[in-house]
Amino acid sequence: MILSLKEWNIAVLTRQEKCRESCMEVKNRKGPVKISTKIVLLSMILCLCAIIIGGIGLQGAMRSQVRLDAVYQERVVPLQRIKLTSDAWAVHVVDTAHKVRNKMLAPEQGLKVLEEAKQEIADHWGAFISGYLTEKEKRLVTQLDSVDNRAQNAILRLQQILTEKDEEGLALFISRELYPAIDPLMKIFDQLMNLQLEETRMEYEDGQTTLARNKNIMISLIVFALLAGVTLSFIISRSILRVLGVEPSQAVEVAQRVAKGDLSVPVRLPENISDDSLIARLKAMQDNLEGIVGKVNQGAHAVAVASTQIAEGNNHCSDRVQEQVGALGQTAAAMEELSATVQLNAQSASQAVKAAHIAVSVAQNGGEIMQEVTGTMNDLDSSSRQIANITALIDNIASQTNLLSLNAAVEAARAGEYGRGFAVVAGEVRSLAQSSADASQQIRNLIDSNVLWVKKGTELVLKAEMMMQQLIEEVQNVTVMIDKISTASQEQSAGVHQIGVAVTQMDAATQQNAVMVEEIAATSNNLKDKAQELVESMTQFRLAGERKNLH
């Protein structure tokens, strides 16, 4: 997309404004601006100027190409078409008429040339008026249209004369009608060609003006880029010098001297130097390092003395720890024997608990059997009572039967001879009733005797059950006591085992302490050697006081 010069100027101003805002933003930031940022800023400004200059040059070249294309398409090509149209009228029409009159061409050839001229005029003129026309061109085209009819009529008249082969008429036509009809066209064609040349000249002058303006802008930008580059280079060099405080070679010399351990040469600062400069930081580092090296040197000597004392103390401690290891070993053996004895007691108590539990179980089973016997005796007593009730019922039935037999005998006696058989039956019934009553009495006596024996058995069973219950309670009490003894024995065994484990751990810890004491002793000796090496290493640093002593 081709931008106008005004748009390019606006774009340039916008980029300059953004660059200015970027510079202000960098300046307003807290803390110093990095050197890399400044160099990048300088590169961005130079690149931006190069881009703008290249853009303006490219835009100028593209505008020149567009202008040349416009001059060719809108001025040179139309000028050619006007010239061809004018030549068609002047050469093909007028010249053909003169050649036929002078018998240089036959009338038939002249007609053919006229037809070609008409076609050529129509083509070139139609192409011209179909293109872009200015207002002046439109007015001239309108004027030409007003005189073109007369010229076209003149061509038709000339064709008619050539067709009739009228030589006198041709001579009169050329002298009287041809030029008055064509001359106005030629004048307008001349005006159109002059107008094309004028427009071309104006385009050329406009292009020269644009070229001069672009050239001035590019020169201005080049000068601005040079001034900006020189200014920013000067500012960056000053800022680098301000950051370093001195020349880079001097700062490198100080750093190399400090790296070699030579702290005896003081760093001299220039006047009005910033505390944030590199040389000021190097001076502060050397001063702090000098103090640190002095303190480390003193500390190294102190550490060497202290490490010697620690090594001697660790040797004494190692001997005492070895004695403690032997005593703890004997204690651990005694605790193991005591733990074995307590475990044996616990096992015996556990077996007694198992036996007591078995006795309780047997007693409980006996109690349950006695309860079953008691239930059986109760059932037997109940059955005896039921049999007694049945016997009483039989005795009652026998009494009733006997009474009925007496009544039957009385009735039979009343009946006399007729009741004799019934009396015999009544006597038999009474005899059976008496036998039933006797048998019932015997059964009752046996049942009463049986009930007495059942009651005595039940009482004895109840007494035996009570004794069995007391036995169970006593056995349970004994079981509880044995359980407590077993639990106490187990707890005692666990406690003795824990004590044995603790003693074993103390023995292991004491042995580890002995090993650690030996390692500490070795470490102390190593520390002593390292402290001596540190003291020797500190001799590599030369301090200001040592330099004075050397002098």
C-alpha positions as CSV (number, residue, x, y, z in Angstrom):
1,M,0.0,0.0,0.0
2,I,1.5,3.4,-1.1
3,L,1.3,6.1,1.6
4,S,1.3,9.8,0.8
5,L,4.2,12.0,2.0
6,K,2.0,13.6,4.6
7,E,1.2,10.2,6.1
8,W,4.9,9.3,6.1
9,N,5.7,12.5,8.0
10,I,3.0,11.7,10.5
11,A,4.4,8.2,10.9
12,V,7.9,9.6,11.4
13,L,6.7,12.1,14.1
14,T,4.7,9.3,15.8
15,R,7.8,7.1,15.9
16,Q,9.9,10.0,17.3
17,E,7.3,10.6,20.0
18,K,7.2,7.0,21.0
19,C,11.0,7.0,21.1
20,R,11.0,10.1,23.3
21,E,8.4,8.5,25.6
22,S,10.5,5.3,25.8
23,C,13.5,7.4,26.8
24,M,11.5,9.3,29.5
25,E,10.2,5.9,30.8
26,V,13.7,4.5,31.0
27,K,14.9,7.7,32.7
28,N,12.1,7.7,35.3
29,R,12.6,4.1,36.3
30,K,13.9,3.5,39.8
31,G,17.6,2.6,39.9
32,P,20.3,3.2,37.4
33,V,19.8,2.3,33.7
34,K,21.8,-0.7,32.6
35,I,24.6,-0.2,30.1
36,S,23.2,-3.0,27.9
37,T,19.8,-1.1,28.0
38,K,21.6,2.1,26.8
39,I,23.4,0.3,24.0
40,V,20.2,-1.4,22.9
41,L,18.4,2.0,23.0
42,L,21.2,3.4,20.8
43,S,20.9,0.5,18.4
44,M,17.1,0.9,18.3
45,I,17.3,4.6,17.5
46,L,19.8,4.0,14.7
47,C,17.8,1.1,13.4
48,L,14.6,3.2,13.6
49,C,16.3,6.0,11.6
50,A,17.6,3.5,9.1
51,I,14.1,2.1,8.7
52,I,12.6,5.5,8.3
53,I,15.2,6.6,5.8
54,G,14.7,3.4,3.9
55,G,11.0,3.7,4.1
56,I,11.1,7.2,2.7
57,G,13.4,6.2,-0.1
58,L,11.2,3.2,-0.9
59,Q,8.1,5.3,-0.8
60,G,9.8,7.9,-3.1
61,A,10.8,5.2,-5.5
62,M,7.4,3.7,-5.6
63,R,5.8,7.2,-6.0
64,S,8.2,7.9,-8.9
65,Q,7.3,4.6,-10.5
66,V,3.6,5.4,-10.1
67,R,4.1,8.9,-11.6
68,L,6.1,7.5,-14.5
69,D,3.4,4.9,-15.1
70,A,0.7,7.6,-14.9
71,V,2.7,9.9,-17.3
72,Y,3.1,7.0,-19.7
73,Q,-0.5,5.7,-19.5
74,E,-2.3,9.1,-19.2
75,R,0.0,11.4,-21.2
76,V,2.4,9.5,-23.6
77,V,-0.2,6.9,-24.8
78,P,-2.9,9.5,-25.4
79,L,-0.4,11.8,-27.1
80,Q,0.5,9.0,-29.4
81,R,-3.2,8.3,-30.2
82,I,-3.8,12.0,-30.9
83,K,-0.8,12.1,-33.1
84,L,-1.9,8.9,-35.0
85,T,-5.4,10.4,-35.4
86,S,-4.0,13.7,-36.7
87,D,-1.7,11.9,-39.0
88,A,-4.6,9.8,-40.3
89,W,-6.4,13.0,-41.3
90,A,-3.4,14.9,-42.6
91,V,-1.6,12.0,-44.4
92,H,-4.2,9.4,-45.3
93,V,-7.0,11.8,-46.2
94,V,-5.3,15.0,-47.6
95,D,-2.3,13.2,-49.0
96,T,-4.4,10.6,-50.7
97,A,-6.5,13.3,-52.3
98,H,-3.4,15.0,-53.7
99,K,-1.9,11.7,-55.0
100,V,-5.1,10.8,-56.8
101,R,-5.3,14.3,-58.3
102,N,-1.7,14.1,-59.4
103,K,-2.5,10.5,-60.7
104,M,0.0,9.0,-58.4
105,L,-2.8,6.7,-57.1
106,A,-5.8,5.3,-58.9
107,P,-9.2,6.3,-57.6
108,E,-9.8,2.7,-56.5
109,Q,-6.6,2.7,-54.5
110,G,-7.6,6.1,-53.0
111,L,-11.0,4.7,-51.9
112,K,-9.2,1.8,-50.2
113,V,-6.8,4.2,-48.4
114,L,-9.8,6.4,-47.3
115,E,-11.6,3.4,-45.8
116,E,-8.5,2.4,-43.9
117,A,-8.1,6.0,-42.7
118,K,-11.6,6.1,-41.4
119,Q,-11.2,2.9,-39.5
120,E,-7.8,4.1,-38.1
121,I,-9.3,7.4,-37.0
122,A,-12.2,5.7,-35.3
123,D,-9.9,3.3,-33.5
124,H,-7.4,5.8,-32.2
125,W,-9.9,8.5,-31.4
126,G,-12.2,6.0,-29.6
127,A,-9.3,4.8,-27.5
128,F,-8.4,8.3,-26.6
129,I,-11.8,9.5,-25.5
130,S,-12.4,6.2,-23.5
131,G,-9.5,7.0,-21.3
132,Y,-9.0,9.5,-18.4
133,L,-9.7,13.1,-19.6
134,T,-9.1,16.3,-17.7
135,E,-11.6,19.1,-17.9
136,K,-9.6,20.9,-20.5
137,E,-9.4,17.8,-22.6
138,K,-13.1,17.3,-22.3
139,R,-13.8,20.9,-23.5
140,L,-11.4,20.4,-26.5
141,V,-13.1,17.0,-27.3
142,T,-16.5,18.8,-27.3
143,Q,-15.1,21.5,-29.7
144,L,-13.7,18.8,-31.9
145,D,-17.1,17.0,-32.0
146,S,-18.7,20.2,-33.3
147,V,-16.3,20.4,-36.3
148,D,-15.9,16.6,-36.8
149,N,-19.2,16.3,-38.8
150,R,-18.0,18.7,-41.4
151,A,-14.7,16.7,-41.8
152,Q,-16.7,13.4,-42.0
153,N,-18.9,14.9,-44.7
154,A,-15.8,16.0,-46.5
155,I,-14.5,12.4,-46.5
156,L,-17.9,11.2,-47.9
157,R,-17.8,13.9,-50.6
158,L,-14.2,12.8,-51.5
159,Q,-15.3,9.2,-51.7
160,Q,-18.1,10.1,-54.0
161,I,-15.8,12.1,-56.3
162,L,-13.3,9.2,-56.4
163,T,-16.1,6.8,-57.2
164,E,-17.3,9.0,-60.0
165,K,-13.7,9.6,-61.1
166,D,-14.4,13.3,-61.5
167,E,-11.0,14.9,-61.9
168,E,-12.3,18.5,-62.2
169,G,-14.5,18.0,-59.2
170,L,-11.6,16.6,-57.2
171,A,-9.4,19.6,-58.0
172,L,-12.2,22.0,-57.0
173,F,-12.9,20.0,-53.8
174,I,-9.3,20.1,-52.7
175,S,-8.9,23.8,-53.3
176,R,-12.3,24.9,-51.9
177,E,-13.7,22.3,-49.4
178,L,-11.0,19.9,-48.1
179,Y,-8.8,22.3,-46.2
180,P,-11.6,24.4,-44.6
181,A,-13.1,21.1,-43.3
182,I,-9.8,19.6,-41.9
183,D,-7.9,22.6,-40.7
184,P,-10.1,23.2,-37.6
185,L,-9.5,19.5,-36.6
186,M,-5.7,20.0,-37.0
187,K,-5.8,23.0,-34.7
188,I,-7.7,21.1,-32.0
189,F,-5.4,18.2,-32.4
190,D,-2.4,20.6,-31.9
191,Q,-4.1,22.0,-28.8
192,L,-4.7,18.5,-27.4
193,M,-1.0,17.5,-28.0
194,N,0.2,20.7,-26.4
195,L,-2.1,20.0,-23.4
196,Q,-0.6,16.5,-23.0
197,L,2.9,18.0,-23.1
198,E,1.8,20.6,-20.5
199,E,0.4,18.0,-18.2
200,T,3.6,15.9,-18.6
201,R,5.7,19.0,-17.6
202,M,3.5,19.6,-14.5
203,E,3.9,15.9,-13.4
204,Y,7.6,16.2,-13.9
205,E,7.8,19.4,-11.8
206,D,5.7,17.8,-9.1
207,G,8.0,14.8,-9.1
208,Q,11.0,17.0,-8.7
209,T,9.4,18.8,-5.8
210,T,8.6,15.5,-4.1
211,L,12.1,14.3,-4.7
212,A,13.6,17.4,-3.2
213,R,11.4,17.2,-0.2
214,N,12.2,13.5,0.4
215,K,15.9,14.3,-0.1
216,N,15.7,17.0,2.5
217,I,13.9,14.7,4.9
218,M,16.4,11.9,4.4
219,I,19.3,14.3,4.9
220,S,17.6,15.6,8.1
221,L,17.1,12.1,9.4
222,I,20.7,11.1,8.5
223,V,22.0,14.2,10.4
224,F,19.6,13.4,13.3
225,A,20.8,9.8,13.4
226,L,24.5,10.9,13.4
227,L,23.9,13.4,16.1
228,A,21.8,10.9,18.1
229,G,24.5,8.2,17.7
230,V,27.3,10.6,18.7
231,T,25.3,12.0,21.6
232,L,24.2,8.6,22.9
233,S,27.7,7.2,22.4
234,F,29.1,10.1,24.5
235,I,26.5,9.6,27.1
236,I,27.0,5.8,27.2
237,S,30.8,6.2,27.5
238,R,30.4,8.8,30.3
239,S,27.9,6.5,32.1
240,I,30.3,3.6,31.8
241,L,33.1,5.7,33.1
242,R,30.8,6.9,35.9
243,V,29.9,3.3,36.8
244,L,33.5,2.2,36.7
245,G,34.9,5.3,38.5
246,V,38.2,5.0,36.7
247,E,39.5,3.7,33.4
248,P,38.8,0.0,32.9
249,S,42.5,-0.9,33.0
250,Q,42.9,0.6,36.4
251,A,39.9,-1.3,37.7
252,V,41.3,-4.6,36.2
253,E,44.7,-3.9,37.9
254,V,43.0,-3.5,41.3
255,A,40.9,-6.7,40.8
256,Q,44.0,-8.7,39.7
257,R,46.0,-7.5,42.7
258,V,43.2,-8.5,45.1
259,A,42.8,-11.8,43.3
260,K,46.6,-12.5,44.1
261,G,46.0,-11.8,47.8
262,D,47.9,-8.5,47.8
263,L,45.8,-6.2,50.1
264,S,48.7,-4.0,51.1
265,V,48.3,-1.4,48.4
266,P,45.4,1.0,49.2
267,V,43.0,1.9,46.5
268,R,43.0,5.6,45.7
269,L,39.6,7.1,44.6
270,P,39.4,10.1,42.3
271,E,37.6,13.2,43.6
272,N,33.8,13.5,43.4
273,I,33.6,9.8,42.8
274,S,30.2,8.1,43.4
275,D,29.9,5.5,46.1
276,D,28.1,3.2,43.7
277,S,31.0,3.1,41.2
278,L,33.0,-0.1,40.6
279,I,36.3,1.3,42.0
280,A,34.5,2.4,45.2
281,R,33.0,-1.0,45.5
282,L,36.5,-2.6,44.9
283,K,38.0,-0.3,47.6
284,A,35.2,-1.3,50.0
285,M,35.7,-5.0,49.1
286,Q,39.5,-4.7,49.7
287,D,39.0,-2.9,53.0
288,N,36.4,-5.5,54.2
289,L,38.5,-8.4,52.9
290,E,41.5,-7.0,54.8
291,G,39.6,-6.9,58.0
292,I,38.1,-10.4,57.4
293,V,41.6,-11.9,56.6
294,G,43.0,-10.4,59.8
295,K,40.1,-11.9,61.9
296,V,40.4,-15.2,60.1
297,N,44.1,-15.3,60.8
298,Q,43.5,-14.6,64.5
299,G,40.7,-17.2,64.5
300,A,42.9,-19.8,62.8
301,H,45.5,-19.5,65.6
302,A,42.8,-19.7,68.2
303,V,41.3,-22.8,66.5
304,A,44.6,-24.5,66.4
305,V,45.1,-24.0,70.2
306,A,41.5,-25.1,70.9
307,S,41.7,-28.1,68.7
308,T,44.8,-29.3,70.6
309,Q,43.0,-29.0,73.9
310,I,39.9,-30.8,72.5
311,A,42.1,-33.7,71.3
312,E,43.6,-34.2,74.7
313,G,40.1,-34.0,76.4
314,N,38.7,-36.5,73.9
315,N,41.5,-39.0,74.7
316,H,40.6,-38.9,78.4
317,C,37.0,-39.2,77.6
318,S,37.6,-42.2,75.4
319,D,39.3,-44.0,78.3
320,R,36.4,-43.4,80.7
321,V,33.9,-44.4,78.0
322,Q,35.7,-47.8,77.6
323,E,35.4,-48.4,81.4
324,Q,31.7,-47.6,81.2
325,V,31.3,-50.1,78.3
326,G,32.7,-52.9,80.4
327,A,30.4,-52.2,83.4
328,L,27.4,-52.0,81.2
329,G,28.3,-55.3,79.6
330,Q,28.3,-57.0,83.0
331,T,25.0,-55.4,84.0
332,A,23.4,-56.6,80.7
333,A,24.5,-60.2,81.4
334,A,22.9,-60.0,84.9
335,M,19.7,-58.6,83.6
336,E,19.5,-61.4,81.0
337,E,19.7,-64.0,83.8
338,L,17.1,-62.2,85.9
339,S,14.8,-62.0,82.8
340,A,15.2,-65.8,82.3
341,T,14.1,-66.5,86.0
342,V,11.2,-64.1,85.8
343,Q,10.0,-65.7,82.5
344,L,10.2,-69.2,84.1
345,N,8.0,-67.9,87.0
346,A,5.6,-66.5,84.5
347,Q,5.4,-69.7,82.7
348,S,4.6,-71.7,85.9
349,A,1.9,-69.2,86.9
350,S,0.5,-69.5,83.4
351,Q,0.3,-73.3,83.8
352,A,-1.4,-72.9,87.3
353,V,-3.9,-70.6,85.7
354,K,-4.7,-73.2,83.0
355,A,-5.2,-75.9,85.8
356,A,-7.4,-73.6,87.8
357,H,-9.5,-72.9,84.8
358,I,-9.9,-76.7,84.2
359,A,-11.0,-77.2,87.8
360,V,-13.5,-74.4,87.5
361,S,-14.8,-76.0,84.3
362,V,-15.1,-79.4,86.0
363,A,-16.9,-77.9,89.1
364,Q,-19.2,-76.0,86.8
365,N,-20.1,-79.2,84.9
366,G,-20.8,-81.0,88.3
367,G,-23.0,-78.1,89.4
368,E,-24.9,-78.4,86.1
369,I,-25.4,-82.2,86.7
370,M,-26.6,-81.6,90.2
371,Q,-29.1,-79.1,88.9
372,E,-30.3,-81.7,86.4
373,V,-30.7,-84.3,89.2
374,T,-32.6,-81.7,91.3
375,G,-34.9,-81.1,88.3
376,T,-35.4,-84.9,87.9
377,M,-36.3,-85.3,91.6
378,N,-38.7,-82.4,91.3
379,D,-40.3,-84.1,88.3
380,L,-40.5,-87.4,90.2
381,D,-42.2,-85.6,93.2
382,S,-44.7,-84.0,90.8
383,S,-45.4,-87.4,89.2
384,S,-46.0,-89.0,92.6
385,R,-48.4,-86.3,93.5
386,Q,-50.3,-86.9,90.3
387,I,-50.4,-90.7,91.0
388,A,-51.8,-89.9,94.5
389,N,-54.4,-87.8,93.0
390,I,-55.4,-90.5,90.5
391,T,-55.5,-93.1,93.4
392,A,-57.8,-90.8,95.4
393,L,-60.0,-90.6,92.3
394,I,-60.0,-94.4,92.1
395,D,-60.8,-94.7,95.8
396,N,-63.7,-92.3,95.4
397,I,-64.9,-94.2,92.4
398,A,-64.7,-97.5,94.4
399,S,-66.7,-95.9,97.3
400,Q,-69.4,-94.7,94.8
401,T,-69.5,-98.1,93.2
402,N,-69.9,-99.8,96.6
403,L,-72.7,-97.3,97.5
404,L,-74.4,-98.0,94.2
405,S,-74.0,-101.8,94.7
406,L,-75.7,-101.4,98.1
407,N,-78.5,-99.5,96.6
408,A,-78.7,-102.1,93.8
409,A,-78.9,-104.9,96.5
410,V,-81.7,-103.1,98.3
411,E,-83.6,-102.6,95.1
412,A,-83.0,-106.3,94.2
413,A,-84.3,-107.3,97.6
414,R,-87.4,-105.3,97.1
415,A,-87.8,-106.9,93.7
416,G,-87.9,-110.3,95.3
417,E,-87.5,-113.2,93.0
418,Y,-87.1,-110.9,89.9
419,G,-84.2,-109.0,91.4
420,R,-82.2,-112.0,92.5
421,G,-79.9,-112.0,89.5
422,F,-79.4,-108.3,89.8
423,A,-78.5,-108.8,93.5
424,V,-75.8,-111.3,92.5
425,V,-74.4,-108.7,90.0
426,A,-74.5,-106.0,92.7
427,G,-72.7,-108.3,95.1
428,E,-69.9,-108.9,92.5
429,V,-69.7,-105.2,91.9
430,R,-69.4,-104.4,95.5
431,S,-66.7,-107.1,95.9
432,L,-64.8,-105.5,93.0
433,A,-65.3,-102.0,94.5
434,Q,-63.9,-103.3,97.8
435,S,-60.9,-104.8,96.0
436,S,-60.3,-101.6,94.2
437,A,-60.5,-99.6,97.4
438,D,-57.9,-102.0,99.1
439,A,-55.6,-101.8,96.1
440,S,-56.0,-98.0,96.0
441,Q,-55.1,-97.8,99.7
442,Q,-51.9,-99.9,99.1
443,I,-50.9,-97.7,96.2
444,R,-51.5,-94.6,98.3
445,N,-49.3,-96.0,101.1
446,L,-46.5,-96.8,98.6
447,I,-46.8,-93.3,96.9
448,D,-46.7,-91.6,100.3
449,S,-43.6,-93.5,101.2
450,N,-42.1,-92.7,97.8
451,V,-42.9,-89.0,98.2
452,L,-41.1,-89.0,101.6
453,W,-38.0,-90.6,100.0
454,V,-38.2,-88.1,97.0
455,K,-38.3,-85.1,99.5
456,K,-35.3,-86.4,101.4
457,G,-33.4,-87.0,98.1
458,T,-34.3,-83.5,96.9
459,E,-33.1,-82.0,100.1
460,L,-29.8,-83.9,99.8
461,V,-29.4,-82.8,96.2
462,L,-30.0,-79.2,97.1
463,K,-27.4,-79.4,99.9
464,A,-24.9,-81.0,97.4
465,E,-25.7,-78.3,94.9
466,M,-25.0,-75.6,97.5
467,M,-21.7,-77.2,98.4
468,M,-20.8,-77.5,94.7
469,Q,-21.7,-73.8,94.2
470,Q,-19.4,-72.9,97.2
471,L,-16.7,-75.0,95.7
472,I,-17.1,-73.3,92.3
473,E,-16.9,-69.9,94.0
474,E,-13.7,-70.8,95.9
475,V,-12.1,-72.3,92.8
476,Q,-13.0,-69.1,90.8
477,N,-11.4,-67.0,93.6
478,V,-8.3,-69.1,93.4
479,T,-8.3,-68.7,89.6
480,V,-8.6,-64.9,89.9
481,M,-5.7,-64.8,92.3
482,I,-3.6,-67.1,90.1
483,D,-4.5,-64.8,87.1
484,K,-3.3,-61.8,89.0
485,I,-0.1,-63.6,89.9
486,S,0.4,-64.7,86.2
487,T,-0.4,-61.1,85.0
488,A,2.1,-59.6,87.5
489,S,4.7,-62.2,86.5
490,Q,4.2,-61.3,82.8
491,E,4.4,-57.6,83.5
492,Q,7.4,-58.2,85.7
493,S,8.9,-60.3,82.8
494,A,8.1,-57.6,80.3
495,G,9.6,-54.9,82.6
496,V,12.7,-56.9,83.2
497,H,12.9,-57.5,79.4
498,Q,12.6,-53.8,78.7
499,I,15.2,-53.0,81.3
500,G,17.4,-55.6,79.6
501,V,16.7,-54.0,76.2
502,A,17.5,-50.6,77.7
503,V,20.7,-51.8,79.2
504,T,21.6,-53.4,75.9
505,Q,20.8,-50.2,74.0
506,M,22.8,-48.2,76.6
507,D,25.7,-50.7,76.0
508,A,25.4,-50.2,72.2
509,A,25.1,-46.4,72.6
510,T,28.0,-46.4,74.9
511,Q,30.0,-48.4,72.4
512,Q,28.9,-46.0,69.7
513,N,29.9,-43.1,71.9
514,A,33.3,-44.7,72.4
515,V,33.6,-45.0,68.6
516,M,32.4,-41.4,68.2
517,V,34.8,-40.2,70.8
518,E,37.6,-41.8,68.9
519,E,36.3,-40.3,65.7
520,I,36.1,-36.9,67.4
521,A,39.6,-37.3,68.6
522,A,40.7,-38.1,65.1
523,T,38.6,-35.2,63.8
524,S,40.2,-32.9,66.4
525,N,43.6,-33.9,65.3
526,N,42.5,-33.3,61.7
527,L,41.0,-29.9,62.7
528,K,44.3,-29.1,64.3
529,D,46.1,-29.9,61.0
530,K,43.5,-27.9,59.0
531,A,43.9,-25.0,61.4
532,Q,47.6,-25.1,60.8
533,E,47.1,-25.2,57.0
534,L,44.7,-22.3,57.4
535,V,47.3,-20.3,59.2
536,E,49.8,-21.1,56.5
537,S,47.2,-20.1,53.8
538,M,46.6,-16.8,55.5
539,T,50.2,-16.0,55.0
540,Q,49.5,-15.6,51.3
541,F,47.6,-12.4,52.0
542,R,49.6,-9.3,52.6
543,L,48.0,-6.7,54.7
544,A,48.9,-3.0,55.0
545,G,50.6,-3.5,58.4
546,E,52.7,-6.4,57.1
547,R,53.8,-4.2,54.2
548,K,55.0,-1.6,56.6
549,N,56.8,-4.2,58.6
550,L,58.5,-5.5,55.4
551,H,59.7,-2.0,54.7
